[in-house]
């Protein structure tokens, strides 16, 4: 049986700001930026300001 390759997990870091409270620092593993955002929404709910990035991608020249 061939189950295919599992998606590679990457580390994403960032913040979520809930109402007027100080930002909560985030660090999570996800397969894509969309997956990372979905996990934050699942944990903290909709309607918050979310900022996420992958450090390796951020360090690449543009």
N, C-alpha and C positions, 0 to 999 in steps of 0.2 A: 504494500500500500504506500502511495506517495501522498503525503499530506501537504506538500508544498513548503515553501520557506515561511517561517514565522516573520512578521514584520520586525525590523530592527527597532529597538527601543532607544530613544535619545533623551537626554536630560534637558528639560526646559526650566527656566527660572523666570521670575517676574514678581508682580504685585497684583493684588485685588484690593480695590477701595470700596468699602461698604458704607454707604451714606456719608456722614462727615467724620467717620472714625479714621484713625491712622491706617495707612496701607498695611496689608498683611503680606509678608514675604512668602513667596511660593518656590518650591523646588519639587519637580515631579518627573517621572518617566512616562513618555508617550511615543507613539509611532509617527505622529505628524503634529504640526501646529494646530490643526483642527481638532485632533484627538485630545491634545493638551487643554485647549479651551473648553471642550465638552466636559472634561473631567473637573475643571474648576467650576463650571456652571452647575454640574451635578452636586458638587460639595457645598457651594456657597449660594446657589440660586441665580436666577436671571436678574438683569437690570443693574449690574454693578460694572464699574470700570475695571477692565482686566488688561494687563500688559504682560505679555510672555515673549520670550526669545530663547534661542539656542545659542550658547556661548560660542560654539564652533562656527556657526553660520555668521554670527555677529563679527567674528574676527577676520573673516575672509575679505579680501580687497574687493571693492565694487568697481 
